[in-house]
Amino acid sequence: MPQRVQTEHLLAAILSSSEDGLLSFTLDGIVQTWSRGAELLYGYSADEIVGRPLARLLPAFDAPRFDGLLHAAIRGEFPQYESAQRLHKNGSVLLLGVRRVPIRNESGDLAGIVEAGKALTAPVMENSGEAPLKLFIEQMPMVVWSPAGEIIGCIGAGLDITERKKTEEKMRYQVTHDALTGLANYREFLDTLEREVRRGERSKRSFAVLLLDLDALKSINDRLGHLAGNQALKRLSEVMKEQSRSTDLAARYGGDEFAVLLIDSDPGMARQIAARVQSALANGREEPRLSVSIGVSVYPDDGRSAQELLESADRELYQRKRTVRGRGVPARAR
């Protein structure tokens, strides 16, 4: 009971504080609470960030390190104070001093983390040898004056950041994509769907969501092994990419569930693409033969929020799964 009181007081402080950028997040990196101070520091309102990944506040190159911190936190080894870079809503980089405190449940198990961020007045250089160069570049370009006070030239400096950009792009890809299939992952799909809902509200244009479930994956794993099951998942992902447009987003939703976000799509186009995916998979020559069940929802006819669209597509998907079972095709155990 004392632990519950302590946690309630802690979260109340988060919501009311306007001094530090106080926030809390779960062990999978989802923001739970967001203070007035965090709104002032990062530029996001609570409605824009609560329930969404803290990763949107991280520079791409810092995301893998943050994932490592979450794993370390579970072991109780996370740093209580460090300097860190964060992204403001306007895209600028913030250099912060960050303090972290664990949140524990009544059983004493780690349930989340409170983070307090305060802007630092000066950059923290991890390598002191780089400080003169960084300070020099920050002054560029510089005007050169003659003794008579006339401008006689200008000094500039160029910095090749090609490799750094490549590294950042690679890390960004790893954070937002599924390692097995190369498709977008669950987190990236949901973030993109939320953005598309907001765009639909402004533009009044429709779009569609497909939810796909590979039939009988459990049977494939049981009969042929998990390597064959993984190959089946990869075959479906390739078909999805081939049948989708470059503007669409294909994702691995989880396990043997997949999703496609069809930008600027109407019901007819959505069902046409769904039929093409099913046909391409059914006509494949590789063994084992594969089939997929698909549910479709269209904005705004089937829902005006991400949750409503997913629920609508999910209902149709499970209706089709029951049809598959009725034909005697074994569906996966749930």
C-alpha positions in Angstrom: 0.0 0.0 0.0 2.8 2.6 0.8 4.2 1.9 -2.7 0.9 2.8 -4.3 0.7 6.1 -2.4 4.3 6.9 -3.5 3.5 6.2 -7.1 0.3 8.3 -7.0 2.2 11.2 -5.6 4.9 10.8 -8.2 2.5 10.9 -11.1 0.6 13.8 -9.6 3.9 15.7 -9.5 4.5 14.9 -13.2 1.2 16.2 -14.3 1.5 19.5 -12.4 5.1 20.3 -12.8 6.1 23.1 -15.2 9.8 23.4 -14.2 11.3 20.2 -15.6 10.3 18.2 -18.7 8.8 15.4 -16.6 7.3 12.4 -18.3 6.8 8.7 -17.6 6.9 5.7 -20.0 6.5 2.0 -19.9 9.2 -0.6 -20.3 8.4 -0.9 -24.0 8.9 2.9 -24.5 5.3 4.1 -24.6 4.7 7.5 -23.0 2.2 7.3 -20.1 2.1 10.8 -18.6 3.3 14.2 -19.8 3.7 17.3 -17.7 3.2 20.9 -18.5 7.0 21.3 -18.3 7.4 18.5 -20.9 5.0 20.4 -23.2 7.0 23.6 -22.9 10.4 21.8 -23.4 9.5 19.5 -26.3 6.6 21.4 -28.0 4.2 18.5 -28.0 0.9 18.6 -26.1 -0.2 15.6 -23.9 -2.8 14.7 -26.5 -0.1 14.4 -29.2 2.3 12.2 -27.3 0.6 10.2 -24.5 0.2 6.6 -25.7 2.7 7.0 -28.4 6.4 5.9 -28.6 9.0 8.0 -26.8 11.1 7.2 -29.9 9.7 10.2 -31.7 11.7 12.4 -29.3 15.0 10.6 -30.1 17.4 11.3 -32.9 17.7 8.3 -35.3 21.2 7.5 -34.2 20.2 7.4 -30.5 17.3 5.0 -30.8 19.3 1.8 -30.5 21.1 3.1 -27.4 17.7 3.9 -25.9 16.4 0.4 -26.6 19.5 -0.9 -24.8 18.7 1.4 -21.8 15.2 -0.1 -21.6 16.6 -3.6 -21.5 19.1 -2.5 -18.8 16.3 -0.9 -16.8 14.5 -4.2 -16.6 17.7 -5.5 -14.9 17.8 -2.5 -12.6 21.0 -1.1 -14.2 19.8 2.0 -16.0 21.7 5.3 -15.4 19.9 7.7 -13.0 21.5 10.7 -14.6 23.1 11.4 -18.0 23.2 14.0 -20.8 21.1 13.1 -23.8 19.9 14.6 -27.1 16.1 14.9 -27.7 14.1 16.3 -30.7 11.8 19.2 -30.4 8.5 19.1 -32.3 10.0 21.7 -34.7 12.9 19.3 -35.5 15.6 21.1 -33.6 17.9 19.1 -31.3 17.8 19.7 -27.5 20.8 18.9 -25.3 19.4 17.9 -21.9 20.4 16.7 -18.5 18.2 13.7 -17.8 17.3 12.1 -14.4 15.4 8.9 -14.2 13.5 7.2 -11.4 11.9 3.8 -11.5 8.2 3.2 -10.9 7.4 0.0 -9.1 4.1 -1.8 -8.6 2.7 -3.2 -5.4 4.8 -6.3 -5.8 8.0 -4.2 -6.1 8.4 -5.1 -9.8 9.6 -2.4 -12.2 6.5 -1.1 -14.1 7.8 2.1 -15.7 10.3 4.9 -15.6 9.9 8.6 -14.8 12.3 10.9 -16.7 13.0 14.5 -15.9 14.8 16.5 -18.6 16.3 20.0 -18.2 18.0 21.9 -21.0 21.7 22.4 -20.5 23.2 25.8 -20.9 26.2 24.6 -22.9 26.9 21.6 -25.1 28.5 18.5 -23.4 31.5 17.3 -25.5 32.1 13.6 -25.1 35.5 13.9 -26.7 37.3 17.0 -25.5 39.6 16.9 -28.4 36.7 17.7 -30.7 35.7 20.8 -28.8 38.0 23.3 -30.6 36.9 22.0 -34.1 33.2 22.2 -33.1 33.6 25.7 -31.7 35.4 26.8 -34.8 32.8 25.4 -37.1 30.0 27.1 -35.0 31.6 30.4 -35.9 31.5 29.8 -39.6 31.3 31.7 -41.9 33.6 34.4 -40.6 34.3 37.8 -42.1 37.9 38.9 -42.4 38.6 42.6 -41.9 41.6 44.7 -43.0 43.4 47.1 -40.6 41.5 49.9 -42.3 38.2 48.3 -41.4 37.4 47.0 -44.9 36.0 43.6 -45.6 38.7 41.7 -47.6 37.3 38.1 -47.5 35.3 35.4 -45.9 36.3 32.1 -44.4 34.0 29.1 -44.6 34.2 25.5 -43.7 32.7 22.4 -45.1 32.0 19.2 -43.1 31.3 15.9 -44.9 28.4 14.2 -43.0 27.7 11.6 -45.6 28.7 8.6 -43.5 27.0 9.9 -40.4 23.8 10.4 -42.5 24.1 6.8 -43.8 24.5 5.5 -40.2 21.5 7.5 -39.0 19.4 6.2 -41.9 20.5 2.6 -41.2 19.6 2.9 -37.5 16.3 4.6 -38.4 15.5 1.7 -40.7 16.3 -0.9 -38.0 14.1 0.8 -35.5 11.1 1.0 -37.8 11.3 -2.2 -39.8 10.8 -5.9 -39.1 14.1 -7.8 -39.2 12.7 -11.0 -40.8 10.5 -9.6 -43.6 11.9 -6.1 -44.2 8.4 -4.6 -43.8 7.5 -1.8 -41.5 7.0 -2.9 -38.0 3.9 -2.5 -35.7 5.1 0.8 -34.2 5.8 2.4 -37.5 2.5 1.2 -39.0 0.5 2.7 -36.1 2.4 6.0 -36.2 1.8 6.3 -40.0 -1.9 5.3 -39.6 -2.4 8.0 -37.0 -0.8 10.6 -39.3 -3.0 9.5 -42.2 -6.2 9.8 -40.1 -5.2 13.4 -39.3 -4.5 14.1 -42.9 -7.8 12.5 -43.9 -9.6 14.9 -41.5 -8.0 17.9 -43.2 -8.2 16.7 -46.8 -11.4 14.8 -46.7 -9.8 12.1 -48.8 -10.3 8.4 -48.2 -7.8 5.7 -47.5 -8.0 2.0 -46.7 -6.5 -0.5 -44.2 -5.9 -4.2 -45.0 -5.3 -6.6 -42.2 -3.9 -10.0 -43.3 -3.5 -13.3 -41.5 -1.5 -16.1 -43.0 -3.6 -19.3 -42.8 -2.4 -22.4 -41.1 1.0 -21.1 -40.1 0.9 -23.2 -36.9 0.4 -26.3 -39.1 3.4 -25.4 -41.2 5.5 -24.9 -38.2 4.4 -28.2 -36.6 4.8 -30.2 -39.8 7.9 -28.6 -41.5 9.6 -26.6 -38.7 10.0 -22.9 -37.9 12.4 -22.3 -40.8 9.7 -23.2 -43.2 7.3 -21.1 -41.3 9.6 -18.1 -41.5 10.0 -18.7 -45.2 6.2 -18.6 -45.6 6.1 -15.3 -43.8 8.8 -13.9 -46.1 6.8 -15.2 -49.2 3.7 -13.3 -48.1 5.7 -10.1 -47.4 7.2 -10.3 -50.9 3.7 -10.6 -52.5 2.5 -7.7 -50.4 5.3 -5.5 -51.6 4.8 -6.5 -55.2 1.1 -5.8 -55.2 1.2 -2.6 -53.2 2.0 0.8 -54.7 5.1 2.8 -53.8 2.9 5.2 -51.8 1.4 2.4 -49.6 2.9 1.1 -46.4 3.1 -2.7 -45.9 3.9 -3.9 -42.4 4.3 -6.9 -40.2 1.6 -6.4 -37.6 2.8 -9.2 -35.4 3.4 -13.0 -35.6 1.6 -14.1 -38.7 -0.5 -10.9 -39.0 0.3 -8.3 -41.5 -1.2 -4.9 -42.6 -1.2 -2.6 -45.5 -2.1 1.1 -45.4 -3.4 2.1 -48.8 -3.0 5.9 -49.3 -5.8 7.7 -51.3 -7.7 4.5 -51.8 -11.4 3.8 -52.2 -13.3 0.6 -51.3 -13.0 -0.8 -54.9 -9.3 -0.3 -55.1 -8.8 -1.7 -51.6 -10.6 -4.9 -52.5 -8.9 -5.2 -55.8 -5.5 -5.1 -54.1 -6.6 -7.6 -51.5 -7.8 -10.0 -54.3 -4.5 -9.6 -56.1 -2.5 -10.5 -53.0 -4.7 -13.6 -52.4 -4.4 -14.6 -56.1 -0.6 -14.1 -56.3 -0.1 -16.2 -53.1 -2.5 -19.0 -54.3 -0.8 -19.2 -57.7 2.7 -19.5 -56.2 4.6 -22.6 -57.1 6.6 -23.0 -53.9 5.6 -25.5 -51.3 3.8 -25.5 -49.0 0.9 -23.8 -50.8 -0.2 -20.7 -48.9 -3.4 -18.8 -48.5 -4.2 -15.6 -46.6 -7.4 -14.1 -45.0 -7.9 -10.4 -45.4 -10.1 -7.8 -43.7 -10.7 -4.4 -45.3 -11.8 -1.1 -43.8 -12.0 2.3 -45.5 -11.8 5.8 -44.0 -14.2 7.4 -43.1 -17.0 4.9 -44.0 -15.7 2.2 -41.5 -14.2 4.5 -38.9 -12.8 8.0 -38.2 -10.0 6.9 -35.9 -7.1 4.4 -36.1 -8.7 2.2 -33.5 -12.1 2.1 -35.3 -10.5 1.3 -38.6 -8.4 -1.5 -37.2 -11.4 -3.0 -35.3 -13.6 -2.9 -38.5 -10.9 -4.6 -40.6 -10.3 -7.1 -37.8 -14.0 -8.1 -37.6 -14.0 -8.8 -41.4 -10.7 -10.7 -41.1 -12.1 -13.1 -38.5 -15.3 -13.6 -40.5 -13.1 -14.8 -43.3 -11.0 -16.9 -40.9 -14.2 -18.7 -39.9 -15.0 -19.3 -43.6 -11.5 -20.9 -44.0 -12.1 -23.2 -41.0 -15.5 -24.1 -42.5 -13.8 -25.2 -45.7 -11.6 -27.5 -43.6 -8.4 -25.5 -43.9 -6.7 -25.5 -40.5 -6.3 -22.1 -39.0 -3.7 -21.3 -36.5 -4.3 -21.9 -32.8 -5.2 -18.8 -30.8 
